[in-house]
Amino acid sequence: MKKKKIKFEKSIGNIYADLGLKDSDELYARAQTGFCVHKIVKDKNLKQREIGTVLAIAQSDVSHLMNGHYSRFTTDKLLDFLKGLDRKVTIRIAPHKAGEPYQEISLAS
C-alpha cells in the first residue's frame, strides 16, 4: 500500500493569522488568556458551581469557559476572571520585532 504524502504549512504561531482571520492578534490573545484562566481553575480542582461563584458567572458560562469557548467572553471579562482567581496581570509594552507576534500572554508559575 502506497503512503500518501501529507501536505502542510508551518504555522507562524498564531492559528487565527494562519487562517487569515480579521483581528487575529486579538483572537489569539483572548484564547491565550482564556487558556490561562482554564488552567488555573483546573489546577485548583474547583467544581463548576464553585467556579461560577468565584468568577461570578452563570453555570452555562462556566461550561463555555471550561470547553474552551473563549470567544464568548471579552478580553476584559477574562482579565476580570484572573482578578477573581487572585492573579496579578502585568501588561508590558515593547518594540515589535519582525517574525514575532504582536501580542503575547504567558502564565507565570
C-alpha positions as CSV (number, residue, x, y, z in Angstrom):
1,M,0.0,0.0,0.0
2,K,1.3,3.4,-1.0
3,K,1.5,6.1,1.6
4,K,0.2,9.5,0.6
5,K,2.5,12.4,1.3
6,I,0.7,14.8,3.6
7,K,0.8,18.5,2.7
8,F,1.2,21.0,5.4
9,E,2.2,24.5,6.1
10,K,4.3,25.7,9.0
11,S,2.4,27.9,11.4
12,I,3.5,31.4,12.1
13,G,2.5,30.8,15.7
14,N,-1.0,32.3,15.6
15,I,-3.6,29.9,14.2
16,Y,-6.0,32.8,13.6
17,A,-3.5,34.6,11.4
18,D,-2.7,31.3,9.6
19,L,-6.4,31.1,8.7
20,G,-6.4,34.7,7.6
21,L,-9.0,35.9,10.2
22,K,-9.6,39.5,10.8
23,D,-8.3,40.7,14.3
24,S,-6.2,37.6,14.5
25,D,-3.9,39.1,17.2
26,E,-6.9,39.9,19.4
27,L,-8.4,36.4,18.9
28,Y,-5.0,34.8,19.8
29,A,-4.6,37.0,22.9
30,R,-8.1,36.1,24.0
31,A,-7.5,32.4,23.5
32,Q,-4.2,32.6,25.5
33,T,-5.9,34.5,28.3
34,G,-8.8,32.1,28.4
35,F,-6.5,29.1,28.5
36,C,-4.7,30.7,31.5
37,V,-8.0,31.0,33.3
38,H,-8.9,27.5,32.4
39,K,-5.5,26.1,33.6
40,I,-5.7,28.0,37.0
41,V,-9.3,26.7,37.6
42,K,-8.3,23.2,36.7
43,D,-5.2,23.3,39.0
44,K,-7.5,24.4,41.9
45,N,-9.7,21.4,41.3
46,L,-12.9,23.5,41.6
47,K,-16.3,22.1,40.8
48,Q,-18.4,24.1,38.2
49,R,-20.6,25.6,40.9
50,E,-17.5,26.8,42.8
51,I,-16.0,28.2,39.6
52,G,-19.3,30.1,39.0
53,T,-19.2,31.6,42.5
54,V,-15.5,32.6,42.3
55,L,-15.9,34.2,38.8
56,A,-19.4,35.5,39.4
57,I,-20.8,33.9,36.3
58,A,-23.7,31.5,35.5
59,Q,-23.1,27.8,35.2
60,S,-23.7,27.9,31.5
61,D,-20.9,30.4,31.2
62,V,-18.7,28.1,33.3
63,S,-19.4,25.4,30.9
64,H,-18.4,27.5,27.9
65,L,-15.2,28.6,29.7
66,M,-14.2,25.0,30.6
67,N,-15.0,23.8,27.0
68,G,-12.6,26.5,25.5
69,H,-15.3,28.7,24.0
70,Y,-13.3,31.8,24.9
71,S,-14.8,33.9,22.1
72,R,-18.0,34.1,24.3
73,F,-16.0,36.4,26.7
74,T,-14.4,39.7,26.1
75,T,-10.7,40.1,26.9
76,D,-11.7,42.4,29.7
77,K,-14.0,39.8,31.2
78,L,-11.3,37.2,31.0
79,L,-8.9,39.6,32.8
80,D,-11.7,40.1,35.5
81,F,-11.7,36.3,35.9
82,L,-8.0,36.3,36.6
83,K,-8.6,39.0,39.2
84,G,-11.3,36.8,40.8
85,L,-8.7,34.0,40.9
86,D,-6.4,36.3,42.8
87,R,-3.9,36.7,39.9
88,K,-1.8,39.7,39.1
89,V,-1.9,40.7,35.4
90,T,1.1,42.7,34.1
91,I,1.0,44.3,30.6
92,R,4.4,45.0,29.1
93,I,4.8,47.3,26.1
94,A,7.9,46.7,23.9
95,P,9.0,47.4,20.4
96,H,7.8,44.8,17.8
97,K,10.5,42.6,16.2
98,A,10.0,41.0,12.8
99,G,8.6,37.5,13.0
100,E,7.2,37.7,16.5
101,P,3.6,38.0,17.5
102,Y,2.2,41.5,18.3
103,Q,0.5,40.2,21.5
104,E,1.8,37.5,23.9
105,I,0.3,36.1,27.0
106,S,2.2,33.9,29.4
107,L,1.3,32.3,32.7
108,A,3.9,32.7,35.5
109,S,4.5,29.8,37.7
